[in-house]
Amino acid sequence: MERRDLDATIFFDQNEIFYLTGFLIPDFLSQPAALYIETGGSSLLVCATEEGEALVDERLTYEPHLLYTRNLDLVRQISALLEQRLAGRSIRRIGWRVEALPRAIGIAIDAAIGPDEWVAIDDDIADMERAKDPDEIELIRTSIACNLAAYGAAELEIAPRVSELAVLQAGQRSAILRAGEQVFHSGDYRAGEFGGFARPVPIHEGDLYIIDAWTQYRSYWSDMARTFAITTATPLQREVYDHIANILRDVGSQLKPGVYGTDIWKWVDGRIREHPMFRETGLVHHAGHGVGLRAHELPDLNRDRGEELRPGDVVSVEPGAYAPELRPGFRLENMFLITETGCELLSEYPLSLERQV
């Protein structure tokens, strides 16, 4: 804030509020909140409850329900409390996130303090959130553990004629039980296709099942992918699987500070093209991305965009190759922590085309 010559900032995104104050709002409650911070001054949180710790100087609460019927004016209540509490303060420049702030909150801030200038800080926040602190790493490790539990259960459920929804349900149940609380778990759960959400359709013999699963635990995400044979894999499927699995095994040697995300993409693409079947197509999607408070964040491992890797980055890497005769192909994905000297594999799980049953 001092570097950008800001007098204050206003936040509405619950991920940023958790990041800055430790106040966690579970997604499924859908209770908005606002955080106002003055540079070198006080901080104010407006939320639905006095419960839960929050590192702020002051907290105001609104009424989320009337006799347990959800109120429909939550943002308007927050706006009114902000306008009343901040009235008369002298603020020249205020920071805000273009991607997150409702217009009603902006109108209330203008009415209360009338800043001379609104300064977008989206890129500053994204850059700050890249380097994970030790407590963030532990939350990500737990999120990964929930995702791994989901994979273990999904493997046991996969069989011909079983519904894709049943496989997803098994994964969701195990992720929640591993967390010991409600968590979000979903992802690509379609058999025989490149991706997509689970459907009420049966799994077919001969298909491959790409599960690209995500779990969100206390605001922090995990993102991994494995591909399983429904029944006995063909020789071609085994050959291509081994090729993609070896790329994922070897990519750790490329992940270190100073390397650009575009270079990682080129390396993965080049390795995929070493197989004659993919010499012309190569990698048809990104090679991975940052993971943290969002499922996709900086740095990107992309053909057309990719920042320099730094210590504290958490990234996924996901080589993939697809062709109709593979039904549909392979995507394998692990998560890594970038360290001062290289990387640490965070998502230890078997790389095997055959299910562990």
DOKOLLUM-149693 format. One record per residue (C-alpha): residue number from 1; residue in three letters; x, y, z. Coordinates in steps of 0.02 Angstrom, whole numbers, padded with zeros to 5 digits. Each point is the difference from the previous one (the first is absolute). Layout:
% DOKOLLUM-149693
{bagu:NUM drenvo:ALA X:X Y:Y Z:Z} $
...
//
This chain:
% DOKOLLUM-149693
{bagu:1 drenvo:MET X:00000 Y:00000 Z:00000} $
{bagu:2 drenvo:GLU X:00142 Y:00119 Z:00040} $
{bagu:3 drenvo:ARG X:00089 Y:-00046 Z:-00162} $
{bagu:4 drenvo:ARG X:-00156 Y:00043 Z:-00101} $
{bagu:5 drenvo:ASP X:-00029 Y:00159 Z:00103} $
{bagu:6 drenvo:LEU X:-00170 Y:-00062 Z:00059} $
{bagu:7 drenvo:ASP X:-00090 Y:00070 Z:00150} $
{bagu:8 drenvo:ALA X:-00116 Y:-00151 Z:00014} $
{bagu:9 drenvo:THR X:-00058 Y:-00158 Z:-00085} $
{bagu:10 drenvo:ILE X:-00168 Y:-00087 Z:-00008} $
{bagu:11 drenvo:PHE X:-00019 Y:-00189 Z:-00024} $
{bagu:12 drenvo:PHE X:-00155 Y:-00103 Z:-00036} $
{bagu:13 drenvo:ASP X:00070 Y:-00166 Z:-00062} $
{bagu:14 drenvo:GLN X:-00012 Y:-00125 Z:00143} $
{bagu:15 drenvo:ASN X:00165 Y:-00081 Z:-00050} $
{bagu:16 drenvo:GLU X:00092 Y:00164 Z:00026} $
{bagu:17 drenvo:ILE X:-00091 Y:00033 Z:00163} $
{bagu:18 drenvo:PHE X:00056 Y:-00171 Z:00064} $
{bagu:19 drenvo:TYR X:00176 Y:00030 Z:-00065} $
{bagu:20 drenvo:LEU X:00015 Y:00169 Z:00088} $
{bagu:21 drenvo:THR X:-00096 Y:-00031 Z:00161} $
{bagu:22 drenvo:GLY X:-00016 Y:-00188 Z:00028} $
{bagu:23 drenvo:PHE X:-00191 Y:00016 Z:-00003} $
{bagu:24 drenvo:LEU X:-00068 Y:-00150 Z:-00096} $
{bagu:25 drenvo:ILE X:-00172 Y:00002 Z:-00082} $
{bagu:26 drenvo:PRO X:-00044 Y:-00173 Z:-00069} $
{bagu:27 drenvo:ASP X:-00055 Y:00012 Z:-00182} $
{bagu:28 drenvo:PHE X:-00161 Y:-00093 Z:00032} $
{bagu:29 drenvo:LEU X:-00061 Y:00134 Z:00121} $
{bagu:30 drenvo:SER X:00008 Y:00136 Z:-00134} $
{bagu:31 drenvo:GLN X:00010 Y:00139 Z:00130} $
{bagu:32 drenvo:PRO X:00091 Y:00150 Z:-00075} $
{bagu:33 drenvo:ALA X:00120 Y:00109 Z:00099} $
{bagu:34 drenvo:ALA X:00102 Y:00157 Z:-00027} $
{bagu:35 drenvo:LEU X:00168 Y:00050 Z:00070} $
{bagu:36 drenvo:TYR X:00059 Y:00180 Z:00009} $
{bagu:37 drenvo:ILE X:00182 Y:00038 Z:00044} $
{bagu:38 drenvo:GLU X:00082 Y:00170 Z:00020} $
{bagu:39 drenvo:THR X:00186 Y:00016 Z:-00031} $
{bagu:40 drenvo:GLY X:00083 Y:00016 Z:00168} $
{bagu:41 drenvo:GLY X:-00171 Y:00008 Z:00080} $
{bagu:42 drenvo:SER X:-00147 Y:-00106 Z:00052} $
{bagu:43 drenvo:SER X:-00088 Y:-00147 Z:-00083} $
{bagu:44 drenvo:LEU X:-00187 Y:-00036 Z:-00008} $
{bagu:45 drenvo:LEU X:-00087 Y:-00164 Z:-00040} $
{bagu:46 drenvo:VAL X:-00186 Y:-00004 Z:-00043} $
{bagu:47 drenvo:CYS X:-00069 Y:-00177 Z:00002} $
{bagu:48 drenvo:ALA X:-00146 Y:-00107 Z:00057} $
{bagu:49 drenvo:THR X:00064 Y:-00062 Z:00167} $
{bagu:50 drenvo:GLU X:00102 Y:00039 Z:00155} $
{bagu:51 drenvo:GLU X:00060 Y:-00180 Z:00001} $
{bagu:52 drenvo:GLY X:00171 Y:-00047 Z:-00067} $
{bagu:53 drenvo:GLU X:00166 Y:00087 Z:00025} $
{bagu:54 drenvo:ALA X:00045 Y:00146 Z:-00112} $
{bagu:55 drenvo:LEU X:00158 Y:00105 Z:00010} $
{bagu:56 drenvo:VAL X:-00087 Y:00169 Z:-00011} $
{bagu:57 drenvo:ASP X:-00023 Y:00151 Z:00112} $
{bagu:58 drenvo:GLU X:-00189 Y:00007 Z:-00016} $
{bagu:59 drenvo:ARG X:-00141 Y:-00112 Z:-00057} $
{bagu:60 drenvo:LEU X:-00178 Y:00047 Z:-00047} $
{bagu:61 drenvo:THR X:-00134 Y:-00129 Z:-00036} $
{bagu:62 drenvo:TYR X:-00156 Y:-00003 Z:-00109} $
{bagu:63 drenvo:GLU X:-00155 Y:-00110 Z:00009} $
{bagu:64 drenvo:PRO X:00021 Y:-00150 Z:-00115} $
{bagu:65 drenvo:HIS X:-00176 Y:-00068 Z:00030} $
{bagu:66 drenvo:LEU X:-00170 Y:00039 Z:00076} $
{bagu:67 drenvo:LEU X:-00061 Y:-00146 Z:00106} $
{bagu:68 drenvo:TYR X:00120 Y:-00109 Z:-00105} $
{bagu:69 drenvo:THR X:-00067 Y:00059 Z:-00168} $
{bagu:70 drenvo:ARG X:00150 Y:00068 Z:-00095} $
{bagu:71 drenvo:ASN X:-00006 Y:00188 Z:-00027} $
{bagu:72 drenvo:LEU X:00017 Y:00060 Z:-00179} $
{bagu:73 drenvo:ASP X:00086 Y:00165 Z:00037} $
{bagu:74 drenvo:LEU X:00168 Y:-00056 Z:00070} $
{bagu:75 drenvo:VAL X:00109 Y:00110 Z:-00112} $
{bagu:76 drenvo:ARG X:-00116 Y:00147 Z:00033} $
{bagu:77 drenvo:GLN X:00017 Y:-00027 Z:00187} $
{bagu:78 drenvo:ILE X:00190 Y:-00004 Z:-00015} $
{bagu:79 drenvo:SER X:-00004 Y:00159 Z:-00104} $
{bagu:80 drenvo:ALA X:-00106 Y:00092 Z:00128} $
{bagu:81 drenvo:LEU X:00113 Y:-00050 Z:00145} $
{bagu:82 drenvo:LEU X:00156 Y:00053 Z:-00095} $
{bagu:83 drenvo:GLU X:-00075 Y:00167 Z:-00048} $
{bagu:84 drenvo:GLN X:-00055 Y:00035 Z:00178} $
{bagu:85 drenvo:ARG X:00163 Y:-00052 Z:00082} $
{bagu:86 drenvo:LEU X:00120 Y:00082 Z:-00123} $
{bagu:87 drenvo:ALA X:-00092 Y:00164 Z:-00025} $
{bagu:88 drenvo:GLY X:00111 Y:00153 Z:00005} $
{bagu:89 drenvo:ARG X:00169 Y:-00086 Z:-00015} $
{bagu:90 drenvo:SER X:00128 Y:00085 Z:-00111} $
{bagu:91 drenvo:ILE X:00062 Y:-00122 Z:-00133} $
{bagu:92 drenvo:ARG X:00087 Y:00053 Z:-00161} $
{bagu:93 drenvo:ARG X:00040 Y:-00167 Z:-00084} $
{bagu:94 drenvo:ILE X:-00087 Y:-00164 Z:00036} $
{bagu:95 drenvo:GLY X:00049 Y:-00171 Z:-00068} $
{bagu:96 drenvo:TRP X:-00129 Y:-00122 Z:-00065} $
{bagu:97 drenvo:ARG X:-00014 Y:-00163 Z:-00097} $
{bagu:98 drenvo:VAL X:-00086 Y:00027 Z:-00167} $
{bagu:99 drenvo:GLU X:-00044 Y:-00185 Z:-00011} $
{bagu:100 drenvo:ALA X:-00086 Y:-00008 Z:00169} $
{bagu:101 drenvo:LEU X:-00081 Y:00160 Z:00065} $
{bagu:102 drenvo:PRO X:-00190 Y:00023 Z:-00021} $
{bagu:103 drenvo:ARG X:-00056 Y:00170 Z:-00062} $
{bagu:104 drenvo:ALA X:-00106 Y:00026 Z:00157} $
{bagu:105 drenvo:ILE X:00156 Y:-00008 Z:00109} $
{bagu:106 drenvo:GLY X:00088 Y:00126 Z:-00111} $
{bagu:107 drenvo:ILE X:-00148 Y:00120 Z:00009} $
{bagu:108 drenvo:ALA X:00002 Y:-00013 Z:00191} $
{bagu:109 drenvo:ILE X:00186 Y:00037 Z:00008} $
{bagu:110 drenvo:ASP X:-00021 Y:00150 Z:-00115} $
{bagu:111 drenvo:ALA X:-00142 Y:00066 Z:00107} $
{bagu:112 drenvo:ALA X:00095 Y:-00024 Z:00163} $
{bagu:113 drenvo:ILE X:00175 Y:00060 Z:-00041} $
{bagu:114 drenvo:GLY X:-00001 Y:00061 Z:-00180} $
{bagu:115 drenvo:PRO X:00175 Y:-00057 Z:-00051} $
{bagu:116 drenvo:ASP X:00085 Y:00098 Z:-00138} $
{bagu:117 drenvo:GLU X:00058 Y:-00157 Z:-00089} $
{bagu:118 drenvo:TRP X:-00041 Y:-00186 Z:-00006} $
{bagu:119 drenvo:VAL X:00156 Y:-00104 Z:-00035} $
{bagu:120 drenvo:ALA X:-00014 Y:-00178 Z:-00067} $
{bagu:121 drenvo:ILE X:00108 Y:-00120 Z:00101} $
{bagu:122 drenvo:ASP X:-00048 Y:-00168 Z:-00079} $
{bagu:123 drenvo:ASP X:00174 Y:-00033 Z:-00067} $
{bagu:124 drenvo:ASP X:00082 Y:00052 Z:00164} $
{bagu:125 drenvo:ILE X:-00108 Y:-00121 Z:00099} $
{bagu:126 drenvo:ALA X:00028 Y:-00143 Z:-00123} $
{bagu:127 drenvo:ASP X:00187 Y:00028 Z:00009} $
{bagu:128 drenvo:MET X:-00001 Y:00007 Z:00190} $
{bagu:129 drenvo:GLU X:-00100 Y:-00161 Z:00017} $
{bagu:130 drenvo:ARG X:00121 Y:-00100 Z:-00107} $
{bagu:131 drenvo:ALA X:00130 Y:-00031 Z:00136} $
{bagu:132 drenvo:LYS X:-00079 Y:-00121 Z:00123} $
{bagu:133 drenvo:ASP X:00037 Y:00017 Z:00186} $
{bagu:134 drenvo:PRO X:00027 Y:-00159 Z:00103} $
{bagu:135 drenvo:ASP X:-00178 Y:00001 Z:00067} $
{bagu:136 drenvo:GLU X:-00067 Y:00012 Z:-00178} $
{bagu:137 drenvo:ILE X:00108 Y:-00147 Z:-00054} $
{bagu:138 drenvo:GLU X:-00075 Y:-00104 Z:00141} $
{bagu:139 drenvo:LEU X:-00177 Y:00042 Z:-00057} $
{bagu:140 drenvo:ILE X:00047 Y:-00049 Z:-00178} $
{bagu:141 drenvo:ARG X:00075 Y:-00163 Z:00063} $
{bagu:142 drenvo:THR X:-00165 Y:-00040 Z:00087} $
{bagu:143 drenvo:SER X:-00097 Y:00045 Z:-00156} $
{bagu:144 drenvo:ILE X:00112 Y:-00119 Z:-00098} $
{bagu:145 drenvo:ALA X:-00027 Y:-00137 Z:00129} $
{bagu:146 drenvo:CYS X:-00188 Y:00019 Z:-00024} $
{bagu:147 drenvo:ASN X:00022 Y:-00011 Z:-00189} $
{bagu:148 drenvo:LEU X:00107 Y:-00156 Z:00018} $
{bagu:149 drenvo:ALA X:-00133 Y:-00080 Z:00109} $
{bagu:150 drenvo:ALA X:-00126 Y:00036 Z:-00138} $
{bagu:151 drenvo:TYR X:00110 Y:-00085 Z:-00130} $
{bagu:152 drenvo:GLY X:00017 Y:-00154 Z:00108} $
{bagu:153 drenvo:ALA X:-00188 Y:-00016 Z:00016} $
{bagu:154 drenvo:ALA X:-00032 Y:00040 Z:-00183} $
{bagu:155 drenvo:GLU X:00118 Y:-00138 Z:-00056} $
{bagu:156 drenvo:LEU X:-00098 Y:-00127 Z:00101} $
{bagu:157 drenvo:GLU X:-00165 Y:00058 Z:-00076} $
{bagu:158 drenvo:ILE X:00053 Y:-00001 Z:-00184} $
{bagu:159 drenvo:ALA X:-00069 Y:-00148 Z:-00096} $
{bagu:160 drenvo:PRO X:-00097 Y:-00031 Z:-00161} $
{bagu:161 drenvo:ARG X:-00183 Y:00055 Z:00010} $
{bagu:162 drenvo:VAL X:00029 Y:00102 Z:00159} $
{bagu:163 drenvo:SER X:-00065 Y:00179 Z:-00014} $
{bagu:164 drenvo:GLU X:00123 Y:00143 Z:-00010} $
{bagu:165 drenvo:LEU X:-00103 Y:00083 Z:00138} $
{bagu:166 drenvo:ALA X:00032 Y:-00149 Z:00114} $
{bagu:167 drenvo:VAL X:00188 Y:00021 Z:-00026} $
{bagu:168 drenvo:LEU X:-00012 Y:00185 Z:00041} $
{bagu:169 drenvo:GLN X:-00107 Y:-00037 Z:00153} $
{bagu:170 drenvo:ALA X:00131 Y:-00121 Z:00065} $
{bagu:171 drenvo:GLY X:00135 Y:00132 Z:-00023} $
{bagu:172 drenvo:GLN X:-00101 Y:00136 Z:00084} $
{bagu:173 drenvo:ARG X:-00042 Y:-00109 Z:00150} $
{bagu:174 drenvo:SER X:00182 Y:-00048 Z:00030} $
{bagu:175 drenvo:ALA X:00062 Y:00179 Z:-00020} $
{bagu:176 drenvo:ILE X:-00125 Y:00060 Z:00131} $
{bagu:177 drenvo:LEU X:00041 Y:-00142 Z:00120} $
{bagu:178 drenvo:ARG X:00187 Y:00032 Z:-00018} $
{bagu:179 drenvo:ALA X:-00026 Y:00185 Z:00036} $
{bagu:180 drenvo:GLY X:-00114 Y:-00032 Z:00148} $
{bagu:181 drenvo:GLU X:-00110 Y:00143 Z:-00058} $
{bagu:182 drenvo:GLN X:-00093 Y:00057 Z:-00155} $
{bagu:183 drenvo:VAL X:00112 Y:00033 Z:-00149} $
{bagu:184 drenvo:PHE X:-00030 Y:00029 Z:-00184} $
{bagu:185 drenvo:HIS X:00054 Y:-00141 Z:-00115} $
{bagu:186 drenvo:SER X:-00034 Y:-00013 Z:-00187} $
{bagu:187 drenvo:GLY X:00092 Y:00005 Z:-00166} $
{bagu:188 drenvo:ASP X:00006 Y:-00092 Z:-00165} $
{bagu:189 drenvo:TYR X:-00086 Y:-00167 Z:00035} $
{bagu:190 drenvo:ARG X:-00050 Y:-00059 Z:-00174} $
{bagu:191 drenvo:ALA X:00057 Y:-00167 Z:-00069} $
{bagu:192 drenvo:GLY X:00052 Y:-00013 Z:-00182} $
{bagu:193 drenvo:GLU X:00005 Y:00190 Z:-00023} $
{bagu:194 drenvo:PHE X:00126 Y:00141 Z:00012} $
{bagu:195 drenvo:GLY X:-00088 Y:00077 Z:00150} $
{bagu:196 drenvo:GLY X:-00162 Y:00058 Z:00076} $
{bagu:197 drenvo:PHE X:-00106 Y:-00026 Z:00155} $
{bagu:198 drenvo:ALA X:-00069 Y:-00172 Z:00046} $
{bagu:199 drenvo:ARG X:-00160 Y:-00056 Z:-00085} $
{bagu:200 drenvo:PRO X:-00134 Y:-00130 Z:00039} $
{bagu:201 drenvo:VAL X:00072 Y:-00115 Z:-00133} $
{bagu:202 drenvo:PRO X:00087 Y:-00169 Z:00015} $
{bagu:203 drenvo:ILE X:00187 Y:-00026 Z:-00022} $
{bagu:204 drenvo:HIS X:00045 Y:-00103 Z:-00155} $
{bagu:205 drenvo:GLU X:00129 Y:-00137 Z:-00018} $
{bagu:206 drenvo:GLY X:00152 Y:00051 Z:-00100} $
{bagu:207 drenvo:ASP X:-00012 Y:00184 Z:00047} $
{bagu:208 drenvo:LEU X:00129 Y:00092 Z:00102} $
{bagu:209 drenvo:TYR X:-00059 Y:00102 Z:00149} $
{bagu:210 drenvo:ILE X:00085 Y:00169 Z:00023} $
{bagu:211 drenvo:ILE X:-00037 Y:00066 Z:00173} $
{bagu:212 drenvo:ASP X:00064 Y:00178 Z:00020} $
{bagu:213 drenvo:ALA X:-00058 Y:00032 Z:00178} $
{bagu:214 drenvo:TRP X:-00003 Y:00156 Z:00106} $
{bagu:215 drenvo:THR X:-00027 Y:00023 Z:00186} $
{bagu:216 drenvo:GLN X:-00019 Y:00163 Z:00095} $
{bagu:217 drenvo:TYR X:00043 Y:-00011 Z:00186} $
{bagu:218 drenvo:ARG X:-00016 Y:00158 Z:00105} $
{bagu:219 drenvo:SER X:00017 Y:00109 Z:-00156} $
{bagu:220 drenvo:TYR X:00155 Y:-00091 Z:-00068} $
{bagu:221 drenvo:TRP X:-00007 Y:-00109 Z:-00154} $
{bagu:222 drenvo:SER X:00081 Y:-00158 Z:-00064} $
{bagu:223 drenvo:ASP X:-00003 Y:-00053 Z:-00183} $
{bagu:224 drenvo:MET X:00061 Y:-00169 Z:-00064} $
{bagu:225 drenvo:ALA X:-00036 Y:-00120 Z:-00141} $
{bagu:226 drenvo:ARG X:00017 Y:-00187 Z:-00028} $
{bagu:227 drenvo:THR X:-00060 Y:-00111 Z:-00142} $
{bagu:228 drenvo:PHE X:-00064 Y:-00176 Z:00031} $
{bagu:229 drenvo:ALA X:-00040 Y:-00147 Z:-00114} $
{bagu:230 drenvo:ILE X:-00179 Y:-00058 Z:00024} $
{bagu:231 drenvo:THR X:00048 Y:-00178 Z:-00047} $
{bagu:232 drenvo:THR X:00157 Y:-00069 Z:-00085} $
{bagu:233 drenvo:ALA X:00098 Y:00135 Z:-00091} $
{bagu:234 drenvo:THR X:00054 Y:-00022 Z:-00180} $
{bagu:235 drenvo:PRO X:00187 Y:-00006 Z:-00045} $
{bagu:236 drenvo:LEU X:-00015 Y:00174 Z:-00076} $
{bagu:237 drenvo:GLN X:-00084 Y:00069 Z:00155} $
{bagu:238 drenvo:ARG X:00138 Y:-00072 Z:00109} $
{bagu:239 drenvo:GLU X:00135 Y:00070 Z:-00113} $
{bagu:240 drenvo:VAL X:-00069 Y:00176 Z:00000} $
{bagu:241 drenvo:TYR X:-00037 Y:-00006 Z:00187} $
{bagu:242 drenvo:ASP X:00182 Y:-00043 Z:00037} $
{bagu:243 drenvo:HIS X:00057 Y:00143 Z:-00111} $
{bagu:244 drenvo:ILE X:-00108 Y:00129 Z:00091} $
{bagu:245 drenvo:ALA X:00038 Y:-00071 Z:00172} $
{bagu:246 drenvo:ASN X:00187 Y:00014 Z:-00031} $
{bagu:247 drenvo:ILE X:-00021 Y:00183 Z:-00046} $
{bagu:248 drenvo:LEU X:-00087 Y:00033 Z:00166} $
{bagu:249 drenvo:ARG X:00135 Y:-00098 Z:00093} $
{bagu:250 drenvo:ASP X:00138 Y:00101 Z:-00082} $
{bagu:251 drenvo:VAL X:-00076 Y:00175 Z:00007} $
{bagu:252 drenvo:GLY X:00061 Y:00031 Z:00177} $
{bagu:253 drenvo:SER X:00176 Y:00023 Z:-00070} $
{bagu:254 drenvo:GLN X:-00065 Y:00151 Z:-00098} $
{bagu:255 drenvo:LEU X:-00092 Y:00087 Z:00143} $
{bagu:256 drenvo:LYS X:00109 Y:00126 Z:00089} $
{bagu:257 drenvo:PRO X:00011 Y:00187 Z:00034} $
{bagu:258 drenvo:GLY X:00040 Y:00106 Z:-00152} $
{bagu:259 drenvo:VAL X:-00080 Y:-00116 Z:-00129} $
{bagu:260 drenvo:TYR X:-00146 Y:00074 Z:-00095} $
{bagu:261 drenvo:GLY X:-00169 Y:-00082 Z:-00016} $
{bagu:262 drenvo:THR X:00012 Y:00012 Z:-00189} $
{bagu:263 drenvo:ASP X:00161 Y:-00102 Z:00007} $
{bagu:264 drenvo:ILE X:-00085 Y:-00137 Z:00102} $
{bagu:265 drenvo:TRP X:-00139 Y:-00006 Z:-00131} $
{bagu:266 drenvo:LYS X:00128 Y:-00015 Z:-00141} $
{bagu:267 drenvo:TRP X:00091 Y:-00140 Z:00093} $
{bagu:268 drenvo:VAL X:-00160 Y:-00100 Z:00029} $
{bagu:269 drenvo:ASP X:-00058 Y:00030 Z:-00178} $
{bagu:270 drenvo:GLY X:00168 Y:-00056 Z:-00069} $
{bagu:271 drenvo:ARG X:-00001 Y:-00159 Z:00104} $
{bagu:272 drenvo:ILE X:-00176 Y:-00043 Z:-00057} $
{bagu:273 drenvo:ARG X:00052 Y:00023 Z:-00183} $
{bagu:274 drenvo:GLU X:00136 Y:-00131 Z:00022} $
{bagu:275 drenvo:HIS X:-00136 Y:-00131 Z:-00020} $
{bagu:276 drenvo:PRO X:-00036 Y:-00022 Z:-00187} $
{bagu:277 drenvo:MET X:-00187 Y:00004 Z:00029} $
{bagu:278 drenvo:PHE X:00009 Y:00179 Z:00067} $
{bagu:279 drenvo:ARG X:00142 Y:00071 Z:-00104} $
{bagu:280 drenvo:GLU X:-00118 Y:00122 Z:-00086} $
{bagu:281 drenvo:THR X:-00123 Y:00040 Z:00140} $
{bagu:282 drenvo:GLY X:00106 Y:00008 Z:00157} $
{bagu:283 drenvo:LEU X:-00080 Y:00075 Z:00156} $
{bagu:284 drenvo:VAL X:-00173 Y:00071 Z:-00038} $
{bagu:285 drenvo:HIS X:-00029 Y:00089 Z:00167} $
{bagu:286 drenvo:HIS X:00101 Y:00085 Z:00135} $
{bagu:287 drenvo:ALA X:00138 Y:-00096 Z:00088} $
{bagu:288 drenvo:GLY X:-00063 Y:00051 Z:00171} $
{bagu:289 drenvo:HIS X:-00033 Y:00151 Z:00109} $
{bagu:290 drenvo:GLY X:00017 Y:00073 Z:00173} $
{bagu:291 drenvo:VAL X:-00113 Y:-00068 Z:00137} $
{bagu:292 drenvo:GLY X:-00047 Y:00081 Z:00166} $
{bagu:293 drenvo:LEU X:-00148 Y:00105 Z:00053} $
{bagu:294 drenvo:ARG X:-00063 Y:-00031 Z:-00176} $
{bagu:295 drenvo:ALA X:00005 Y:-00157 Z:-00105} $
{bagu:296 drenvo:HIS X:00089 Y:00100 Z:-00136} $
{bagu:297 drenvo:GLU X:00116 Y:00140 Z:00050} $
{bagu:298 drenvo:LEU X:00174 Y:00065 Z:-00041} $
{bagu:299 drenvo:PRO X:00119 Y:-00061 Z:-00062} $
{bagu:300 drenvo:ASP X:-00069 Y:-00071 Z:-00163} $
{bagu:301 drenvo:LEU X:00091 Y:-00139 Z:-00094} $
{bagu:302 drenvo:ASN X:-00066 Y:00045 Z:-00171} $
{bagu:303 drenvo:ARG X:00055 Y:00014 Z:-00180} $
{bagu:304 drenvo:ASP X:-00052 Y:00183 Z:-00008} $
{bagu:305 drenvo:ARG X:00021 Y:00058 Z:00180} $
{bagu:306 drenvo:GLY X:00116 Y:-00049 Z:00141} $
{bagu:307 drenvo:GLU X:00086 Y:00094 Z:00140} $
{bagu:308 drenvo:GLU X:00168 Y:-00040 Z:00076} $
{bagu:309 drenvo:LEU X:-00013 Y:-00134 Z:00136} $
{bagu:310 drenvo:ARG X:00042 Y:00058 Z:00177} $
{bagu:311 drenvo:PRO X:00027 Y:-00087 Z:00167} $
{bagu:312 drenvo:GLY X:-00169 Y:-00022 Z:00084} $
{bagu:313 drenvo:ASP X:-00097 Y:-00028 Z:-00161} $
{bagu:314 drenvo:VAL X:-00113 Y:-00154 Z:00001} $
{bagu:315 drenvo:VAL X:-00031 Y:-00064 Z:-00176} $
{bagu:316 drenvo:SER X:-00084 Y:-00147 Z:-00083} $
{bagu:317 drenvo:VAL X:00076 Y:-00081 Z:-00154} $
{bagu:318 drenvo:GLU X:-00114 Y:-00099 Z:-00116} $
{bagu:319 drenvo:PRO X:00067 Y:-00079 Z:-00160} $
{bagu:320 drenvo:GLY X:-00136 Y:-00071 Z:-00110} $
{bagu:321 drenvo:ALA X:-00021 Y:-00086 Z:-00168} $
{bagu:322 drenvo:TYR X:-00161 Y:-00049 Z:-00087} $
{bagu:323 drenvo:ALA X:-00058 Y:-00096 Z:-00155} $
{bagu:324 drenvo:PRO X:-00163 Y:-00087 Z:-00047} $
{bagu:325 drenvo:GLU X:00082 Y:-00172 Z:-00001} $
{bagu:326 drenvo:LEU X:00055 Y:00026 Z:00181} $
{bagu:327 drenvo:ARG X:-00181 Y:00028 Z:00060} $
{bagu:328 drenvo:PRO X:00040 Y:00143 Z:00035} $
{bagu:329 drenvo:GLY X:00181 Y:00015 Z:00061} $
{bagu:330 drenvo:PHE X:00098 Y:00046 Z:00155} $
{bagu:331 drenvo:ARG X:00021 Y:00144 Z:00121} $
{bagu:332 drenvo:LEU X:00108 Y:-00019 Z:00154} $
{bagu:333 drenvo:GLU X:00027 Y:00140 Z:00126} $
{bagu:334 drenvo:ASN X:00101 Y:00028 Z:00158} $
{bagu:335 drenvo:MET X:00026 Y:00151 Z:00113} $
{bagu:336 drenvo:PHE X:00170 Y:00071 Z:00045} $
{bagu:337 drenvo:LEU X:00068 Y:00129 Z:00121} $
{bagu:338 drenvo:ILE X:00140 Y:00107 Z:-00074} $
{bagu:339 drenvo:THR X:00144 Y:00009 Z:00125} $
{bagu:340 drenvo:GLU X:00161 Y:00102 Z:00005} $
{bagu:341 drenvo:THR X:00094 Y:-00140 Z:-00090} $
{bagu:342 drenvo:GLY X:-00133 Y:-00091 Z:-00102} $
{bagu:343 drenvo:CYS X:-00168 Y:-00074 Z:00044} $
{bagu:344 drenvo:GLU X:-00091 Y:-00118 Z:00117} $
{bagu:345 drenvo:LEU X:-00131 Y:-00122 Z:-00061} $
{bagu:346 drenvo:LEU X:-00156 Y:00028 Z:00106} $
{bagu:347 drenvo:SER X:-00121 Y:-00127 Z:-00074} $
{bagu:348 drenvo:GLU X:00077 Y:-00172 Z:00023} $
{bagu:349 drenvo:TYR X:-00120 Y:-00124 Z:-00081} $
{bagu:350 drenvo:PRO X:00033 Y:-00155 Z:-00109} $
{bagu:351 drenvo:LEU X:00024 Y:00029 Z:-00185} $
{bagu:352 drenvo:SER X:-00084 Y:-00156 Z:-00066} $
{bagu:353 drenvo:LEU X:-00119 Y:-00031 Z:-00144} $
{bagu:354 drenvo:GLU X:-00072 Y:-00149 Z:00093} $
{bagu:355 drenvo:ARG X:-00112 Y:00042 Z:00146} $
{bagu:356 drenvo:GLN X:00064 Y:-00041 Z:00175} $
{bagu:357 drenvo:VAL X:-00137 Y:-00125 Z:00045} $
//
